[in-house]
């Protein structure tokens, strides 16, 4: 009888240990999933003036990042015909507004581009996020958090000088795109000034686009950095430059990224280098990674989509 009792005790102990191991394994999987969600990097590519090549930079960085193993989501806020979808040769039949209203599922509003890049058109719906109930907001966040992605790239719309867009304020890191024109430089500096003085953002990456030489690009960056150092409390980091390359225009005509269409071109090689550098850049502790943290910040700032500040 004693032997039976002891055997039962051993069986009970083994069962308890087995359940504990299962619970621990489940807990570890949940922790790993949380860490994976928090490790998602969110970058907004912003440019204060039409024609600086912002969308081209988004498309080609996305392709370069995807080709080194990253799963990419692009949030496209542009409404003009030459947007991300057009540059990647895909059609977006639905957008964020359809998802918010639950008229379409997440899978239906996502356009699938080459290299498994996902594109979500977000021109409509951003400013309405604050009007949703807490339950509706959590549902949207949960939908986006379930996407298996590593990097989010945001292509912001071009606003008037003095407009601050919520997608820029919500992102983990902002990439300011500037070309060699005086207006582009003025607009870029103004964006940095407003986001730093009005919204306490201190860290910015700078990409110089459409220049003839690296020396020209370095000179443009140094001029902006010099003025910013004198008048603003910001930290600028030079990410790099994209030189004039006719292959970029040719790839756009083909509705493909230059990284995909002409991988040996000067522009493609530079985009690959920029993509690797982008993943290594530092981040402010003020802006946590992860889609959920990005969405919480976006909801808090989405009412600013139609606010204009004095310059």
ZANUDO-881733 format. One record per residue: residue in three letters; y, z, x of N, C-alpha, C in turn. Coordinates in pm, whole numbers, plus 32768, in hexadecimal, padded with zeros to 4 digits. Example, Ala and Ser with C-alpha at 12.3 -4.5 7.8 and 13.67 -1.06 7.14 Angstrom:
// residues 2
ALA7DC7830C85277E3E830C84CE7EB6830C8528 SER7F1F82C485057F9682CA855780038313850A 
END
This chain:
// residues 311
UNK7F8780008054800080008000807E80008058 UNK8077805480C180E8805B811E81037FD4815E UNK80957F8C818080A27F0881BE80E77EA58162 UNK80C77EAD80E081057E53807E819A7E6F8074 UNK81BE7EF08072824B7F16806982987EE480E2 UNK825A7EF78158829B7ECB81D382AD7E3381D6 UNK82467DEC81A482507D5A819E82C17D2F8141 UNK82CA7D7480CD83357D55806E83BF7D6E80AC UNK83C67DDB80F884457DFB813A846A7D9081A0 UNK84047D6281EC841D7CF9824F84487C77820B UNK84077C568199842B7BDD814F84BA7BE6811A UNK84DC7C5E80E785637C7380B385CB7C658121 UNK85A97C9C819986047C93820A86187C038237 UNK85A77BB9823D85AF7B2C826586017ADB8202 UNK85F17AF88180863C7AB3811886D17AD08125 UNK86F07B4F813F877D7B76814E87BB7B3381C7 UNK876D7B2E8236879F7AEE82AF87B27A58829A UNK87547A1C8250875E798D823387DA796E81E0 UNK87F379C3817A886A79B1812788EA79C38179 UNK88E67A2481D5895A7A3D8229897779C48282 UNK890B798B82B9891C7915830F8953789E82BF UNK8921788F82438953782481ED89E6783981CE UNK8A0B78B881AF8A9778D881928AEF78BD820C UNK8ABB78E282838B0778CB82FE8B1878368318 UNK8AAD77EA83038AB4775983178B18771A82B7 UNK8B12774982398B70771681D58BFF773881FB UNK8C1177B4822B8C9677DF82568CCA778E82CC UNK8C707770832A8C967720839E8CBC76928375 UNK8C6E765A83178C8E75D382E78D1675D282A2 UNK8D31763982518DB17642820C8E2476518270 UNK8E0D76A482D88E7276B683408E8C7634838A UNK8E2075ED83AA8E2E756C83F08E7B7508839B UNK8E60750A83188EA674AF82BD8F3B74D282B7 UNK8F5A755482B58FE6757F82B3902D75578333 UNK8FE8756983A5902375448425903A74AE842C UNK8FDB746183F68FE973CF83F5906273A583A1 UNK907373E8832C90E673C882D7916973EA831D UNK916B745F836091E5748A83A492047436841E UNK919F73F1845591B473A284CE91ED731884B0 UNK91F672F28431922F7270840E92C1726C8439 UNK92E672048482936F71F684B593BE719B8457 UNK943A71C1843C948F717583DF950F714B8427 UNK952370C8843195997091847495E8703A8413 UNK966A704F840E96C16FF583C3970A6F9A8425 UNK97066F1A840B97526EB8845A97CF6E97840C UNK98416EBD844198C06EAE83FA991F6E56844B UNK996F6E0B840399D66DB884429A496DAB83E3 UNK9AC06DC784119B326DCC83B59B646D458388 UNK9B356CD883C69B6D6C5583A79AFE6BEF8393 UNK9B126B9783329AB36B2B83199AAB6AD08394 UNK9A306AA883B59A1F6A48842299FF6A8384A9 UNK99ED6B0784B299CD6B42853499386B348555 UNK98E76B0684F498596AF2850F98016B6A84F1 UNK98316BBF849997EA6C3B8476975F6C20843C UNK97576BC583DD96D66BA8839C96736B6C83FF UNK96A36B178457964E6ADC84BE96146B498519 UNK96656BAB853996386C1A858D95CC6C6B8546 UNK95E16C8584C4957D6CCF847794F76C858474 UNK94FD6C04845494846BB3844794386BAB84CB UNK947F6B968538943D6B8585B9940F6C0985F6 UNK945B6C7485E2942B6CF7860E93AE6D1E85C1 UNK93AE6D03853E93396D2284EB92BD6CD9851E UNK92CC6C59853C925B6C0A856C922D6C3B85F4 UNK928C6C56864D92686C8786D392206D0D86CB UNK92506D66867592106DE9866391856DDA8628 UNK91786D7F85C790F56D698587908F6D3385EB UNK90BB6CDE864690606CA086A6902F6D018711 UNK906F6D75871C903C6DDB87788FFA6E4F872A UNK8FD16E2F86AF8F7C6E8C86658FBD6EE68600 UNK903E6ED285E490826F278583907F6EE984F7 UNK906E6F3E849390706F12840790FF6F2183D3 UNK91376EB283A391C76EAC838A91E76E9C82F4 UNK924C6EE882C9928A6ED48246931D6EB2825E UNK934B6E45822193D96E22822594166E3D819D UNK94816E8B819A94D16E9D812195476E3E812C UNK954F6DDF80D195B46D7680D8961C6D8B806C UNK96956DAD809697016DC8803697596D4C801F UNK973E6CE1806697906C69805A976E6C197FDE UNK97D56BE67F9D97C36B957F2597D96B007F3F UNK980F6ADE7FB4982D6A527FCD97AC6A037FE8 UNK97B6697F7FE3973F69297FE996F86931806F UNK9741694F80DA97056951815F96D969DF8183 UNK968D6A1D812A96646AA8814095E06AAF818D UNK95A86B278195952D6B3B81E294BB6AE681AC UNK94A86AE88129943A6A9C80ED94436A088110 UNK94BC69D0810694CF6943812794AF692781B9 UNK94D86982821294C1696F82A1942E697C82C6 UNK93E069C08272935169D0828D92FB69738238 UNK933C692181E592F268C0819692A268FB8124 UNK92D2696B80EC928D69A8807A92EE69B38005 UNK92B769C17F8C930869D17F1592F86A5E7EDD UNK93686A9B7EBD93676B1F7E7E938A6B0F7DEB UNK93266B1B7D95933D6B097D0693736B877CC3 UNK93576BFA7D0093826C7A7CC893C66CCC7D35 UNK94076D397D0B94506D8A7D6C94446E1F7D4D UNK94926E6E7D97948D6F007D8994B06F2B7CFB UNK950B6EE57CBB95326F0A7C3294BB6F017BD3 UNK94666E9C7BE493EE6E907B90938F6F067BA6 UNK93876F357C2293316FA87C3F936C70277C02 UNK93EF70397C11943170B17BDC941F70BA7B44 UNK942970477B01941A70447A6F938770417A44 UNK932D703E7AA7929C70387A9092746FBB7A42 UNK92C06F517A56929E6ED17A1792346E877A68 UNK922E6EA57AEB91CA6E697B4391966ED57BA0 UNK911B6EC27BD090DF6F217C2F91176F0A7CBB UNK90FD6F687D14912B6F5A7D9E90F16EDD7DDE UNK90716EC37DC790316E4E7E0090736DCD7DCF UNK90A26DCC7D5390E06D547D1A916D6D3B7D4F UNK91B46DA67D74923D6D937DA492426D757E39 UNK91D36D857E7F91D06D6B7F0F91AB6CDA7F2A UNK91F86C987F7E91D56C117FAB918A6C1D802F UNK911F6BCF803D90CD6BD480B790F36B628113 UNK91286B84818991536B2181EB90EB6B16825B UNK90F86AB382B3909C6AA8832590986B278378 UNK90286B3B83BF90106BB38410900A6C3183BB UNK8FE66C1F83398FD76C8F82DB90576CDF82C9 UNK90C86CA082E0914A6CE182C991646CE78232 UNK918C6D5D820191AC6D6F817492436D698161 UNK926E6D2580F892FE6D1980DB931A6D4D804E UNK93766DAB804493A06DE07FC394356DC17FB1 UNK94546D6C7F5194E06D4D7F3295206DC57EEF UNK958E6DF57F2995C86E737EFA965B6E677ED5 UNK96896DEC7EBE97166DD97E9D973B6E1F7E1A UNK96DF6E1E7DBA96F66E647D3B96AA6EE87D3C UNK96E46F4C7D03969B6FC77CF096C3703B7D47 UNK9700701F7DBC9724708C7E17978270F07DD5 UNK97EE70BE7D99985471187D61982471647CE6 UNK97B3713A7CAD9781717E7C35972071EF7C54 UNK96FF72037CD3969B72687CF896C672F57CCD UNK974873127CDA977773987CB6977473AF7C1F UNK976B73447BD2976973507B4096DD736F7B0B UNK967973687B6195F073837B3795D974197B2D UNK9579743F7ADC955374CC7AD5950A74F27B55 UNK94FB75737B6D94B475A27BE59426756C7BE9 UNK93E475687B75935B75357B6E935574A07B90 UNK93B774547B5F93BC73C47B7D93D873AA7C10 UNK942F73FC7C4B944C73EF7CD993D0740C7D2C UNK938874757D09930E74987D5292A5742A7D46 UNK92A173EA7CD3923F737E7CBE925D73087D1A UNK92DD72E27D25930572767D7F92E372987E0F UNK930373127E3792E7733D7EC09251733A7EDC UNK9202736A7E7C9171736C7E8D913A72DE7E9C UNK916E72817E4C914171F57E55915571BE7EE1 UNK91CE71D07F1791EF71977F9891A771DF800A UNK919072617FF9914B72AE806290B87285806F UNK9081724B80088FF47223800D8FDE71A18059 UNK904B715C807B903D70DF80C6901070FC8155 UNK8FAD70B281878F8070C582128FDD707E8273 UNK904A70BE829990AE707E82EF90D170D98364 UNK9103709B83CE912E70E3844691C570DE845A UNK9201706E84309290705A844692CE701C83C9 UNK9343705083A493957015833894126FDC8378 UNK942D6F5D835D94A96F1D838894FB6EFC830C UNK957A6F20830F95D26F0C829C963B6EA482C0 UNK96446E3B826F96AD6DD7827F97176DF28214 UNK97886E2A823E97EE6E5181DE98436DDB81B3 UNK987C6DE6813D98DB6D81810F995B6D8B8160 UNK99A86D2181609A2A6D2281A29A926D4E813D UNK9ACD6DC381569B366DF480FD9BBF6DD48134 UNK9C256DF480E79CAD6DE281189CC96E498183 UNK9D2C6E2D81D79D4F6E8E823D9D776F1281FA UNK9D3B6F7F82279D56700081EA9CEA702F818D UNK9C8D6FD581699C1D6FFD81149BB0703C8169 UNK9B7A70A9813B9B0870E7817D9A9070DD8120 UNK9A2370AA815299AE709280FF994871018112 UNK990C713180A598B171A480AC9837718C8103 UNK98067110810B979170F6815F97AE711381F2 UNK982A70FD821C9851711E82A6985471B582BB UNK988671FC82589892728D8265980B72D2825E UNK97AB72968219972972D6820496C672BD8275 UNK96DB725682C39679722E832896747290839C UNK9602728F83DF95EF72E38454964772B484C8 UNK9656723184D496A871F9853E96EF717C850B UNK976B7167853797BA70F3850F97CF70988586 UNK97AF7017857397C66FB385DA98406F6285B1 UNK98AB6F6E85FC99256F2385E0991A6E9B8624 UNK99256E3285D3991F6DA9860899AB6D728618 UNK99C96D3E868E9A4E6D0A86A99A426C8786F5 UNK9A9C6C2A86DA9AA16BAD87269B206BAE877A UNK9B406B3D87B59BB26B39880F9C396B2787CD UNK9C3D6B0F874B9CBE6AF987089D0C6B7B86FA UNK9D8F6B7086FC9DE46BE686F29DD26C2E866D UNK9DC06BE086009DAC6C1E857D9D296C6C8578 UNK9CC16C3585B49C406C7985B79C4B6CFE8600 UNK9C926CFD86709CA46D7786BF9CF36DDF8670 UNK9D5D6DB2862A9DAE6E0D85D89D5D6E498567 UNK9D0F6DF685239CBB6E2784B59C526E8A84E8 UNK9C156E6B85599BAE6EC485909BE96F4C85B2 UNK9C5D6F4C85F39C9D6FCB86179CC3701A859A UNK9CF36FD385339D1A701584B79CA370598474 UNK9C30701584749BB87051843A9B9270D18484 UNK9B9570CB85089B74714085599BD671B1853C UNK9C56718F85349CBE71F3851B9CAB72398496 UNK9C9371ED842D9C85722983A89C097280839F UNK9B99724C83D39B1D729A83CA9B237318841F UNK9B6E7316848B9B78738D84DF9BDE73F184A8 UNK9C5373C284809CBC741D84549CA8745083C6 UNK9C7073FF836E9C5F742882E39BD5746082C5 UNK9B70743883139AE7746082F49A9B749D8369 UNK9AE474BD83D49AAE750984459A3774C8848A UNK9A297444847F99C0740084CC99F673E88558 UNK99A7740E85BB99D8740B8645998F73A7869F UNK9918737C867898C7732786CF98BB72998697 UNK98D6723786EA98CE71AB86C1989171588732 UNK984070F7870A981170918767986870168754 UNK987C6FCA87BE98CF6F5287B598816EDA87EB UNK987D6E6F879B98436DEF87C598B36D8787C4 UNK98C26D41883399266CD7883B98DD6C528828 UNK990B6C0587C898C66B8987A299226B1087B7 UNK98E26A9D87C9992A6A1E87D1998F6A1B8844 UNK99616A3C88BB99B76A378931997B69D68998 UNK99CF69A989F699A369478A57995A69858ACF UNK997B6A038AEC993E6A428B6099316AD98B4B UNK98DC6B158B9C98CC6BA68B97994A6BED8BC4 UNK99946BB08C1F9A126BEA8C4B9A776BF18BD9 UNK9A7B6B878B879AD36B878B129AAB6BF78AB1 UNK9A2A6C038A9B99F86C6A8A3F9A1A6CF68A72 UNK9A056D0C8AF29A216D8E8B2D9AB66DAF8B24 UNK9B0A6D4A8B379B9B6D5E8B2F9BC56D858AA1 UNK9B8B6D428A3D9BAA6D6089B19B816DF08990 UNK9B076E1489B99AD86E9D899E9B316F0489E3 UNK9B526EED8A609BA16F4E8AAC9C2C6F608A70 UNK9C656EF58A3A9CE86F0189F99CE16F59897D UNK9C796F43892C9C676F9688B49C4C702788DC UNK9BF5703A893F9BD170C1896B9C4A710B89A5 UNK9CA170C289EB9D1770FF8A279D76713489BC UNK9D9070E189579DEA710B88EA9DAB717E889A UNK9D28717488819CE371DC88369CE772628880 UNK9CD8725C89039CDB72D789549D647319894F UNK9DCC72C789489E5672FB89469E7A733A88C0 UNK9E44730388549E75732B87CF9E0B736A8774 UNK9D8B735D87959D22738C873C9CC073E78785 UNK9C80743E87399C17749387729B9074558751 UNK9B6E73EB87999AF373A2877E9AA973868801 UNK9A28736787F299D5733C886399A372B08846 UNK99CC7250889499A071C78885993771A788EF UNK98D2715C88C8986B71308925985C7099891B UNK98657058898C985B6FC5899097C76F9E898D UNK979E6F60891F97126F38891396F76EB6895D UNK97576E59895997446DD9899D97926D6B8959 UNK97716CEE897D97BB6C7D8946975D6C08892A UNK978B6BAF88D497466B3288B797A56AC088DA UNK977E6A6D893A97D269FE896497C469898903 UNK982669308906981D68B688B7979D686C88DC UNK97536843887796D467FC888D96BE67A08815 UNK96BA671E882D96AA66C087BD962566D28775 UNK95C5671287B69543672B87779551678D8702 UNK95B667E3870795CF683E869895F467F1861A UNK964E6792862A9677673F85B8960366EB8586 UNK95B566B485E39544666185BD94DD66B48570 UNK94C1672C859C946267838558949267A584CB UNK951467BD84BD954E67DB843A953C676583DB UNK954C66EC840E9537667583BC94A6666A838D UNK944A669E83DF93BC669B83BE939267138368 UNK93F3676B834893D867E782FB9372683E8344 UNK9385684983C6932D689C8419938268E8847D UNK934B695384B1938F699A851D937E694C859E UNK93DD695B85FA93D16916867A935F695186CC UNK934369D186B692D46A1286FD925069D286D7 UNK924369A7865B91C96969862B91C568D3864A UNK9235688F8631923867FD863F924067D086D0 UNK92926815872092A767ED87AB929C68678807 UNK9222689B8817920E6919885F9238691788F2 UNK924168A0892D9267689789BB92FD688289CE UNK9348687A896093D86863896B941F68DE89A3 UNK949868C789D594E869358A0D950169A189A4 UNK95246977892B954269D788C094C66A28889B UNK945369E6889093D86A2B886A93B26A9588D2 UNK93BE6A718950939D6AD089BB93FA6B4889B6 UNK94796B30899A94DA6B9E899294BF6BF7891A UNK949A6BBD88A894796C0D883393FF6C66884C UNK939D6C32889493276C8388B6934F6CFA890C UNK93AB6CE2896B93D96D4F89C194286DB68970 UNK947D6D86891694CD6DE088C394756E338867 UNK940B6DF7883393B06E3F87D9936E6EB48821 UNK93416E9C889B93026F0788E893676F73890C UNK93E16F4A892C944A6FAA894D94726FFC88D2 UNK94726FBB885E94976FFF87E2943B707587C5 UNK93BC706287DD935B70CD87C3936971428824 UNK93A87129889693B6719388FB943B71DB88F2 UNK949871AA88A1951E71E4889F951B72718864 UNK958072BD888795877349885B95C0735287CE UNK95A473C3878C95D373D887039617745F86F8 UNK967A746486A396BC74E386879661753B8632 UNK965D75BB8651960D76198600964376278573 UNK96BC75F5855E96FC75FE84DA96B475A98473 UNK9671753E84A2963374E08445959D74D9845F UNK9550751E840B94C07520841A9484749A83F7 UNK9411747B843593CC74008416937E740C8395 UNK933D739F837092EC73A082F69332735F8281 UNK92E573188230931D72D481BB935273398156 UNK930D73AA81479339740C80E493C274458109 UNK93D5746981899456749E81B494C4743581A4 UNK94A473BA81C69504734C81B4952C733E8121 UNK94C9734180C794E673318039953773A68001 UNK95197420802D95677494800095FA74838029 UNK9610745680A5969A744080D396DB73CE8085 UNK968D7365806896C372F2801F96ED731A7F92 UNK969C736C7F5196BD739B7ECA974073EB7ECC UNK9750743E7F3397CA74917F3B9847743D7F55 UNK983773CA7F9798AC73797FBC98BB72FA7F69 UNK985E72E17F0D985E72617EC698DA724C7E6F UNK991E72B67E47999672A77DF79A09726B7E48 UNK99F872637ECD9A62722E7F229A6071977F2B UNK9A0171567EE799F370C57EF49A6D70787EC4 UNK9AC070B87E749B3870727E449BB870BA7E6C UNK9BAA71157ECE9C1F715F7EFB9C6171177F6F UNK9CE5710C7F6B9D2E70D17FDB9D87713C8017 UNK9D817147809B9DD171A980E19E447165812A UNK9EAF71AE813D9F1F717781889EFC7172821C UNK9F2C710C825E9F0D70F882EC9F7F712E8341 
END
